[in-house]
Structures are given as structure tokens and as C-alpha cells.
Amino acid sequence: MFLSVALAGAMAQSGPIRLDVDATGAPRRIFRAHLTIPVSAGPLTLLYPEWIPGEHAPTGPITNLTGLVLTAGGKRIPWRRDDVDMYAFHCDVPPGATTLDVSLDFLSAADTQGFSSGGSTSDKLAVISWNQVLLYPKGNIRDLTYKASLRLPDGWKFGTALPVASENGGTIEFQPVTLNMLVDSPVSAGQYYRVIPLAAQPVPHEIDLAGDTEAALDVPEGMLDGFKRLVPEAQALFGAHHYNDYHFLLTLSDHVAHFGLEHHQSSDDRIGAESFSGAKERLHSAGLLPHEFVHSWNGKYRRPVGLTTQDYSQPMKGDMLWVYEGLTTYLGNVLTTRSGLWTPEQYRDSLAQVAAYLEHEPGREWRSLEDTAVAAQLLYAAPPTWDAWRRGTDFYDEGALLWLEADTIIRQKSGNQRSLDDFCKEFYGPPSGPPELKPYTFDELTAALNRIVPYDWATFFRTRLNYVGPRVPEGGIEASGWRVVYNDKPNDFGRGADAAYSIGLRVDKNGEVIDAISGMPAAHAGITPGMKVVGVNSHAWSDKTLEDALKKNGNGTRTIDLLVSNDNYFHNYKVTYTGSGQRYPHLERIPGTPDLLSDILKPKNR
């Protein structure tokens, strides 16, 4: 796909760019880097990575880049930042210079928000994302070669998919790789570290686990068994792999940002320290590794053309994130169930929760699904307040519903002889081999589906992507033999006494109003995000007092008095509720219909 691009200005690479990173200051949240760049005399532009693959936004944390110094021949060279492109630095290489030395520091964030720009270190561990600690000459990132080294604190162990050349005295030398592969291969490291083999075939797979304590390295046996089954289930789904080996870089810490970020031969998976401590915590964390694993095929090996760029300065176009993330969400949750990390009932509760959330999203009446994908670079940074009216990055969840519906169409039209699994083998499958990138267009995607089952797939997707209105695409749920119902049995994927589906009120454990859904009783009464509920029916706020108020007197219309603080002013709001207690979403069987959903969730390798 990509043609070789001549490097601009003074750069004419005659050898690899040397990158030496000192991470011994990780406990103090400081990384120090030194680059040696082959150059010739003349103007030179150096770039800091801005658009990080997988983050779908210009999230390169340039504000944490400090101490930038350029020298050539032992003499300091002035640099100037571009006054339009804040990620570009210009300098003039003096006559006779053959290398440019670049020194810089990176200050890791100290919070748990954001993607890789968020916190990545603690006193006992660190995740090194190479894009944070380097500059690169303007040009195609697949034409630039880097030879990196990393120095870690004494006694720390590490894991990475990046090929290692040697280790000596706490310093790791890596083999030369292209810049895109370097950035695609983070390193996790820590004092408390454990390597857990998952599978040796068809190539090695492992979890590289870092934690703030020794106890954090204990993965419950049942969960570990599920992770081991994940590998053969994924191989059965796709029929091939596109990596030399695979590393789940799993970090359990309350001091780093919590997210998952896909890479071709690894994934950067970060969750809280107590994520394996209880049944509900395990339930909510079980789907992360399967989701990121699917991305090795869907997102890294095959990628929409709009997300395939020649450098980290070119904006990425997210109009097909409903495939990149939506299909990954669908397949990831299916694999979570097929591998035994979820039961089929838990999968159904997860699906019901997604459908219910979308059913109570008035923002659907002004914003299409495709626009949420196009605007992803804005929506990732949006606050959770007003989410129902704004719409967030729900191309993950609604995209999953679209692909469930596509799966049921294939099964129905083929007499249950073919399925989306066949599409996965066709589009993402053989031959196996090392990392490779094969971009695709919308037309190529629909053509591949037509080779599985002839259908007007273009119209199917376009109609749903462009639709504006209250209807939720639940056709796949119903075609699979199930429907969404509400009752008073808690859904484990819900959030405490969250009253979103009764009075339209989303609150956190402290009573802070996250959302008051337009058109529902709480919003009708005048409550809005940013307020705080401090009392319920003359009782102090708690999850239980709200739940009791919803249950009181069973069916019938009643008034719930909410005492609310708004900018330190207190108001009473009377919320009229007609219903029977809490309303939690679940799936129930549609009598007399085939149970396609159970077929979808059956393991393929057992």
C-alpha cells in the first residue's frame, strides 16, 4: 500500500536512529531519552508523535515533553516550534555534521485518566510507550529504522513483543525495527513481575503481569483457565494469526490510567489493583484481554484506509470505527464467553445492558451512529455528564449490535450453515505469518460479506449508520431468539442503585448527578447533571434510600422527594414515578423461535 517517501530537509538515513531510554526514574515519573539521528547539513524538521494508533485522536502527550536539547559536533543547535503544528520542531543542521544528538525528558502523568497519555508509572512498575520518548524526521514511519535500548531500575523484570538483542547490567538492547513497529511494541516492567505462558502453539502466547504488590500477581485459577482457552478459541475463529508471538502486557495498579490499547503482537491492558479480587470485579475485567486480542486481526492486520496513515501527524478518519471497534466489541464478547470467562447468561446480561443504555439515549434523535465515529477524536475527551443527550463513543456498543444482526442474517439465509465466523476467516484469516497491514474500504468489506452470503450489505449498513431517531437496532437480538425485558432482578453489569431505567437518573455512589435523561421523570422535575442528591424522602442520600423510594408502595403513581444541592444552593425536586421499583434489563427467550444466540456462544475448540 505504502510507497517509499523521500525524507525532507537534512535527513538522509544511512543507518538506524539510535534511541536510548533511561527509565530508572520511573518511580519519580521521569523518563530520560537520547537520540542519535543520521543527518546532513541543512533545514531539518523533527516531529513528536501526535496521532497514536488505536487511540483515534491526537492524544500524543506533548505537554509532558521537557528538557529538549539538540547538539551537533558537540555544539548546541537552536530549535523553534512550528507556530501552527505544535508537534513539529525546526532546526538547521550545520555544515559537516553527520549526526544530530537529541536529549529530552518525558514526565509521566500522575492520574488514572486518558489512554497512554495518562499515568503509566508507580513506585513499583512502569509501562514504556515509545511514542512518548522520541522524535522522528518528517517522512514515512515505515521507512525509518530505530535501534532502541532501555535501562530499568535495579531488579525490575520486563515483558514486550519487541525483539531483544541482548541484556547487560539492567540495560536491554533491542533489535532494529521500523518506527511503526517500535511504537507498536510497548514495554511493561516492574519489581513485582510474573510471566504466565498461555499457549505454545501455533506460536508462543503469554501474559506479562505487573503489579504494585506480590499479591497482585495472583490470577484466580478459573480466570487463568479462561485466558488459556482464549488463544485456541481465537485461532478457531480467525483460522490464522498475524504475529510472531503475542504478549498480553497486563498491569494491575491503582496508580496508572485504566484502559486497553491494541498492538499487533501485544496489548497494553491496565486495570485496577483489585480487579481480580471478587466475582463482580472479575466479571467486569474479563472482557478486556479478549477485546484487545481481537484487535490484532481487526484493527492491526486489517484496518480501514482512513485509519492507515504514513506518519503520526496525519489525522485519522474514524468513519469506520463501527467496524474497527464495533466488530471487535462483538467478537471480543463472544470470545469471552466461548473461552469460559463469562457464562452465556452473563453475556446476555451484558447485551441487555447495552441495549437498555441505547434505548435511553435521546441523543439518537439528532446524531447518527456514523457521526459518533467521525467525531470520535472529540468524544473520547467528553465528560460523562450529559452523555445521553450528547451521545458518546457508542460506536463500540451499537456497532456490536449491528454485527450481531449481520451474524443472524448470515445464519438465517444459509440455513445456519454459515456465520460471521466464516467472514472472519475470509477477511482476517490465512495465510498466517509475521505482522502485516492490509487496509480496506467499505466496498471491500461488503464484498467480502457477499462472498459469505449474498445480500445488500451496503444498504444494510448505510441505513443503520445514517439513521436518526429513537429506534435502537435490536434486530439481531430478536432474530437470535431473545428480547429485552425489564424487571427488579439486578443486572451485574449495572451500577448499584442507578435509576436510569426507572426515573432516568444516573448518579455515582456519592449522589453526584452524572446524567438526567431527557424525557424521563428526573429531568421533567428539573434535575440536571452537575447537581448532587443529598436527601431522598427526608432521609440522607444513599444507594439504599433511593432504591427504597423506588420500591415503596409497589405499583402506581407516586412522588419521590429529592433534596438536591446545586452550586451550594439547596432545592427540593418532586419526581413523579409510575412504576414498580427498580428496572433492570435482561434478555428473555421469544417462544417458538430458534435460539441462534446460544449457537453463536458455543465454544469452537472444545
N, C-alpha and C positions, 0 to 999 in steps of 0.2 A: 504493500500500500504506500509506504513512505519512500520517496526518492531522497538520495543524498543531497544535503543542502550545504553550500559553501559557507564557511564561518565568516562573520562580518568583522571588519576592523582589523585589529592586530593579531587576532587569533589564527594560528595555523598549526593545529595539534600534530606534533611529531612524536608524541608519546602520551601515556596516560597522565591525567591530572592527579597529583598526589593530595590525599586528604587525610590528615592525622587529627583524631579527636581524642581529647583528654576528658574523660568522664569521671575522674576521681573526685571532682567537686559535686557530683550528683546529689549527695545528702544536703548540700547547701544550695541545690537547684541551679548549678552553674556548669555549662559545658564550654570547653575551650577548643577551638579548631584552628588548624593551619593548613592552607592550601598552597601548593606549588604548581603554577599553571604555565605550560609552554606558551611563549608569545613571540611576536616580532614587533619592531618599532611601529608606532602609530596609534590612532584612536582605538580604544577598546571599551566595550560595554559588558558589564557583568550583571547578572540577574539573580535575584533571590526568588526561589520558587513561590508562586502565588496561588495558582490553581492546583490543589493537591488531588491526585486521582482518588476517587471514591468518596471525597468529601463534598463534591458537587457545588462548590462555592469558592470564592477567592479567600481562603482561610489561612494562607501562609502567614505565620505569626511574626511579621517583620518588626513590629514594635518591640519585640524582645531580642532583636539583634543589636548587639552593642560592641564597642571596642574595635570597630573596623579600621584596620591599618593596612595600607598597600606599600610594598617596597620592591625595588628592583636594583640589583647590584649593590645592595646594602644601603640604598638611599630611599627615603620616604617619598612617595608619589601622591600628590593631591588627588582627591576624587570629588565628584559632585553628583548629588542625586538628581535624577531626571525630575523636572518640575511638573510633569504630567503623570508619568509612570513611576509611582513611589517605590517600586521594586527594582528599578534599574539604576545602576551606578556607572558613571562615565569617568574614564581616566585616559591619559596619554602615556603610552609606554615609550621611554627614552631610547634613542639610537643605541644599538649594541646590546640591548637587553634580550636575553633568550628565555628567561623565566620571570614570572611575577609571583611574589610571595604575598599571601593574603592571610591576615590574622583576624579572628573575630571571636566574640563570646556570645553564647546564647543563654538567656535567663529563662529557665523553665517556670511556667505558671504555678501558682500555689492554690489552685482551685480545682473543683471536680466538674467544671462545665466545659463545653466545647468538645471538638474532636481532638486531633493530635496537637492542636494549639493549646489545649488545656493542660492540666497538671500531668506530668509524666515521671515524677521522681518522688521518693520519700527517703527517710533516713536509711532504709534497708534495700531499696530497689530502684530501678530506672528502666524506662523504655526509650531507646535512642531512635528517633526518626531522622534519617539522614537529611531530609529536606530542610530541617531546622538549622543545620550547621554547615551549610555550604553556599557558595555562589557558583554560577556557571556562565561561560561565554555564550553570547547570543548565538543560537543555532539549533539544529535538530538534536534533541536529547538522546536519540538513538545512535548518533554519530560520535558522541563524546564518551570517552573511556575514563573511569576513575579507579585508582588503586587506593583503598582506604585502610586505615589502621585505627584501632580503638584501645585505649587504656582504661581499665576498670579499677575501682577500689580493691585493695588487697583482700583476697579470699572470696571475691564475688565470682559466681558462675554465670554463664550466659547461654542463650539459645538464639538461633537465627537460621534463615534459609540461605543466607549469603555464604558462598563457598569460602572456607577458611584455608589459607596458605600455610600459616604457622602460628604458634603461640610461644611467647617467651617472656617470663617475668611480669605477667599481668597485662601484657600488650598482645593483642590479636592482630595479625596481618591477614587481610582478606585478598582473595584473588581479584585481578582486574575484571571489572564488569562495566557495561554501558550505564550511563547516568540513569536512564529509566529503570533499569534493574536494581541499581543501588537504592534509589528512593523507594522501590517496591519491596525492599528487604530490610525492615527494621530489626533491631536487636533488643531483646529483653535481657535483663541481668539483675542479680541480687545476691545478698548474703544468704537468704533462705531460698533455695532453688531445687527444683526436682524435675527430672526428665522422665516422662511416662510414655513408654512405647505403646502404640495403639495397634499397628499392623506393620508387617514386614513386606507384604505383597499388595499390589503389584510393585510398589516402591515403599520405602520407609515413611511412616506417618508417626508423629509423636506430639504430645503436649509438653511444652516447656513452661513450667509453672513457677511463678514468682509470688512471694507473699511477704508481708511485714513481720510475720512470726512463723515459727516452725509449724505450729498447729494449722496455719492456713494452707499448708501443702497437702493436707489430708482430703482426698476426694472420696465421698461416700462410694462404697463398693458398687451399689446398684447403678449409680450415675456413671461410674467409670466403665461398667459393662456396656452401658448405652453408648458412650463415646467410642468404645471399641467396635460396636456394631455399626456405628455411623459410617465408617470407612467402606466396608463391603456394600452397605445399602446405597451409598453414593455411586460406587462403581457399577452396581447393578442398574441404577437409574440412568447414568450417562454412557456406560459402556466403554469408557476410556478416561484417561487422565492427561493433563497437560502441564506437568511439573516433574522435576527430577526427584523431589521428595517434598513432604509437607509438614509444616510446623504450626501448631496452634500455640501462639505466644499468649498464654493466659496469665493475667495479673489479678490477684485478689488483694485489694487495698482500698482503704477509705481516703487515701491521700492523692489519688490520681483521678483524672477525668474518666468517666464511665461511658464506654461506647464499644462498638466493634468496627474495625476498619479492615477491609479486604485487601489482600495482596495475592500475587499469582501463586506463590509457593508457600505462603504463610498467611496468618491473620493476626491482627493486633486486637486481642479480646480483653477488656478491662471491666471488672465488676467489683462490687463491694466486698470487704473482708468477710462478711457473714453470709455471703450468697449461697453457701452450701450448708448452712447451719440448721435449717428447718425445712419442712416439706414445702411450705409456700415459697420460701426463698429459692429452693431448688427448682420448683415449677417455673418460676419467672426467669431464671437464668439458663434453663435447659436449652432454649432455642437459639442462643447466641452463636455457639460454635457451628451448628448445622447451617445457619443463615450465612455466616461468613465463608464456610466451606463451599457452599453452592456458588458463591461469587467467583471462585477460581475458574469455573466454567462460564457462568453468566455474569459478565462484568469485566473479567480479566482476559480470558481466552476469546470470547465473543463480546463485542462492545459496540453500542450504537455509534455511527460515524460522528455524530455531534459531540460525543464524549471522548473522541480519539484525536488528540492534538499533538503537534510537533514539539511543543515546549510547554513550560509551566506558566507562561504569560498569556497564552491564547485562551480566551474564555471558552468554557464548555457549555454546550447546548443540551438542556435537560429534558427536551420534549418527549424522549422515550424512556424516562425513568420509570414509567409504569411497567416496562419490561425489565430494565436493569434491577430495580428494587422490588417492583410488584411481583414479578415472576419468582424472584429469589425468596421473597416472603412466603409465597405459596409453597414452593418446593422445599424451603427450609423447614417449614412447619410440618409438611408431610414427612420429611426425613426424620424430624424429631420424634414423630410418632412411630414410624416404621422401625426406628432403632431402639424403641422402648423407653426413651427419655420422657415421653408423655404417653398416657393411655389414650385410647380413642375417645373416651368421654372427656378427658382434659382437652384434647384437640377441639372437640365440638364446643366446649365452653369458650375456648379461645375464639373460635369462629363466631359464636353467638355474640360475644363481647364486641368484636369488630363490627358486626352488622348493626348492633344496637347503637354503638357510637356514631356510625354514619347515618342511621335513621334519625338521630337527634342532632343534626348538623345543619342549621338553617343556611349556612354559607353556601350550601349546594345550590341555592336558588339564585345566586348571582355569579358563582365561579365554577367553571368546568374542571373536570379532573385533569385535563391536559394543561390547563393554566397552572394548577398546583405544581406540575412537573416543570414547566417552563420557568416558573418563579421560585424554584427550589432554592436558588442561591440567596434569596431574600427570606424565605420562610424558615430555613434552618435556624436563623438567628432571632425569629419572632418569639415573644414571650408566650407562656401558656394561657395567659388571660385573653378573653375574647376569642379563643380558638374556634369555638363552634360557629361563630359568625364570620370569622376571617377565612376559615379553612387552613389547615396546616399542611404538613408534608404527607398527606394521606394517600399519595400515590403508592405507598407501601401497602396499606390495608385495602384500599379499593382496588388497586391493581391485583392483589391476591384474589379478590372476589371475581374479577374478570377472568383470571386464569383458571379458577375452579370451574367457572361456566364453560370456558373453552374445553376443559378436560371432559366435562359431561357431554358436550356436543360431540366430541370425537367418539366417546364411548357409545352414545346412543346411535349415531349414524353408522357405526361399524359393527353394530350388534355386540358391543362390549368386547370386540376382538382387538381393538387398538385403543390407545390412550395417549395422554400427554407424555408419558414415558417414552413412547416411540418418537415423538417430536424431539425430546431431549437427546436421544441417540442420533437422530438425523442432524440436528442443528449444532449440538455441542460435543458429539461423540468422536468416534475413530477418525484418524489413527491417533494412538497415544504418542506422547513424545515430550520434549522439553517445552518450556514456556513459549507461547506463540500468541500473536494478536491477529484476529480476523474480524475486522469491522463489518457491520451490516447496516442495511437500510430497512425502512418499514416494508417496502415491497419485497425485499429478500426474506424478511421474517414471515410475511403472509404466504409467500410462495412455498416456503418450507412446510407450513401448516397444511397447505393444499396438497402437498405430496403425501401427507398422512391421511387426510380425509378431505375430499373436495367440498368447499363451502365458500361463501362470500365472506371470507375473513376480514377483508379490508373494511367492508361496510359494518361488520360486527364490531370491530374495534373503534372505527371512527364515530359511529353512533354513540357509543358509550363514553368515548373520550370528550366529545363536544357537547354532551347533554348538560343542560342547565335546568334544574328543577328538583323537587323533593324526593323523587323516586330513587331508591338505593338498588344497585344491580345485584339482587339476591337470587337471580335466576339459577345460578349454579347451585346454591344451597337447596332450592326446591327441586331442581332436576336431579339432584343426588339423593332425593328421598327424604328430605328433612325440611323443617321450617322453624323460624324464630318465634319463641313464646316468652312470656314474662311471668314470673311467679316470685314467691318470697324466699326461695332457696338461694342462698348466696352463691355467686359465681366467683371462683377463686381467682379469676383474672380481673375482678373489680377492685375497687379501692375503698375498703371499710364501709362506712355508712354513707358513702357518696350517693346523693339523692338525684342524680342526673336524670334517671328514667321515671321518677315519680313527680317531683316538683321542678325539675330542671336546674338543680343547684349542684355545682361541683365545688367542694371545699376540701382543704387539707386538714390534717389532724388538729391544727390549731384554730380552725374555724375561718381561716382566710379564704375569701371567695375567689376561686380560680375562674369560674365561669357561671353565668346565669343565662341559660339558653333561651334565646328569643322565642316568644310564643308560648312559653310554659309558665306555670304559676309563679315561681320566684321572680322572674323577670317582669311579669304583669304587676306584681306587687311593688316593684321599683328597685329591687336589689340588682346590683351590677358588680362586675369584677373590681377588685381593689378594696372592697368593703371587708369587714370582719364580723362574723356572727359570734356574739358573746353570750347570748342567752336564748333559750328555747322554752316557750310557755312558762316563763317566770323561773326557770332553772338555769344554772350556769351551763355554758356550752360544753358538750362532749359528743362524741360519736353516738353514744347510747341515748342521750336525751333527744337527739334528732331522730334516731331510729324509733324510739318510743312514741314520739309525737306523730310519726307517720303511721304507726300501728294503731294508735288509740282509737277505740270505738269501732274498729273494723271498717266495713264498707260505709259509704255515704259521704256527703259533703261536709267538710269541717274546716275550721280556721286554725292555722298554726301561727302563733305569735313569735316572731324572731326579733330579738334585740340586736341591733347592728351598729357597729362603730364605723363612721365614715370621716376620715381626717380629724379624728378626736372629737367628733360630734356623735351623739347617740340618737338613734331613731328606732321606733317600733314599726315593723312591717307585718301586715296581716296577709298571710299566704293562704289562699283558698285551694284546698286539695280535695279532689274526688277520687278516691281510690282505696285500696286495701293494703296498707303498709308499704314496705319497700318493694320495688320492682326490679328483679334481676333477670337478665336474658339467658336463655338456654335454647337448645335445639330439641325438637321432638320429631318422631317419625311421622311421616304422612302415610296413613294406612293405604295398603294396596299398591304401593309403588316400590320399584326396585331400590335396594339400598346400595347405590353406587358409591356413596361416601365410604362405607366400610371396605369396599373393594379397593378404593384409592389408598386407604391407610394400611392395607395388608403388607407386611414385610415381603421383600422380593428375594431376600438372600437366606431366609430361614424356612 
